[in-house]
Amino acid sequence: MHVSLAGDIPLDHPSVMAVDVGEEGYRRLLGFVLGSFTEQVGKPMPLAGFSYGENDAFFEAEGYFNAFLGCNTWTAAALRQAGLVSGWWTALPWLLRASLWLHNDQAVFADEAASGNLP
């Protein structure tokens, strides 16, 4: 699993899609993300020597990655745990964004409508 330090994320940026999943949804989302790491002695297992730079790292993960089940498909599964609805196969970023927008109450995207970031 590739993890990068993002820093401040401007919510009004066109590539950012803010959603409100509520406290319980956030708890389930966090549980899904943490459960995706393979642990050793209660901690994620970093892959020593694997990174693109100083602000990222790779970790051993549960499951597998391929062209059909990649990061956007994993993200959709994580967001489903948070209570959002998405299509089953969202391999590309625009598919994930469109799927979330089509299958969910628009109220969860209140900030999106205000910023003009809806698809």
C-alpha positions in Angstrom: 0.0 0.0 0.0 1.5 3.3 -1.0 1.0 6.1 1.5 2.0 9.7 0.9 2.0 12.7 3.3 -0.4 15.2 1.7 -0.2 18.2 4.0 -3.0 20.8 3.7 -5.6 19.8 1.1 -7.5 22.8 -0.4 -11.1 21.7 -0.4 -11.9 24.1 -3.2 -9.4 22.5 -5.6 -11.1 21.0 -8.7 -9.6 17.5 -8.1 -10.9 17.4 -4.5 -14.3 15.8 -3.8 -15.3 16.5 -0.2 -18.1 14.2 1.2 -19.8 14.2 4.6 -20.0 10.6 5.9 -20.8 11.5 9.5 -19.0 10.3 12.6 -20.1 6.6 12.4 -19.3 6.5 8.6 -15.9 8.0 9.4 -15.2 5.4 12.0 -16.1 2.6 9.6 -13.9 4.2 6.9 -11.0 4.5 9.2 -11.5 0.8 10.2 -11.4 -0.2 6.6 -8.2 1.7 5.8 -6.4 0.5 8.9 -7.6 -3.1 8.2 -6.1 -2.9 4.8 -2.6 -2.9 6.3 -0.8 -6.2 7.1 0.3 -5.9 10.7 3.3 -7.3 12.6 3.2 -6.8 16.3 0.2 -4.5 16.0 1.8 -2.1 13.5 1.8 -1.8 9.7 4.7 -3.5 8.0 6.7 -1.0 6.0 8.5 -2.3 2.9 12.1 -1.2 3.6 13.7 0.8 0.9 10.5 1.3 -1.1 9.5 4.9 -1.7 9.4 7.6 -4.3 10.9 10.3 -2.0 11.0 11.6 1.6 7.3 12.0 2.1 5.9 8.6 1.2 6.3 4.9 2.0 5.0 1.5 0.9 3.5 -1.0 3.3 2.5 -4.7 3.1 -1.2 -4.8 2.6 -4.1 -7.3 2.7 -5.5 -8.3 -0.6 -3.9 -7.7 -4.0 -3.6 -5.1 -6.7 -4.0 -5.5 -10.5 -5.3 -3.6 -13.5 -8.9 -4.5 -12.7 -8.8 -4.0 -8.9 -6.7 -0.9 -8.3 -6.6 2.1 -6.0 -9.9 3.7 -7.2 -11.7 0.3 -6.8 -10.2 0.1 -3.2 -11.3 3.7 -2.6 -14.9 2.9 -3.7 -14.9 -0.1 -1.3 -13.7 2.1 1.5 -16.3 4.7 0.9 -19.0 2.0 0.8 -17.9 1.1 4.3 -18.5 4.7 5.2 -22.1 4.5 3.9 -21.8 5.9 0.4 -23.0 4.0 -2.6 -20.9 3.5 -5.7 -20.7 1.2 -8.7 -18.9 -2.1 -8.4 -16.1 -1.2 -10.8 -14.7 2.3 -10.6 -11.2 1.7 -12.1 -10.6 5.3 -13.2 -10.8 8.5 -11.1 -13.6 10.0 -13.2 -15.7 6.7 -12.9 -15.4 6.8 -9.1 -16.4 10.5 -9.0 -19.3 10.0 -11.4 -20.5 6.9 -9.6 -20.5 8.6 -6.2 -22.3 11.6 -7.6 -25.0 9.4 -9.4 -25.7 7.0 -6.5 -25.8 9.3 -3.4 -28.0 12.0 -2.0 -26.6 15.3 -3.2 -26.6 16.6 0.4 -23.3 14.7 1.1 -21.7 16.9 -1.6 -22.9 20.3 -0.3 -19.4 21.8 -0.5 -19.0 20.4 -4.0 -22.1 22.2 -5.3 -21.0 25.4 -3.8 -17.5 25.1 -5.3 -18.7 23.9 -8.8 -16.7 20.6 -8.5 -19.6 18.3 -9.3 -19.2 16.3 -12.5 
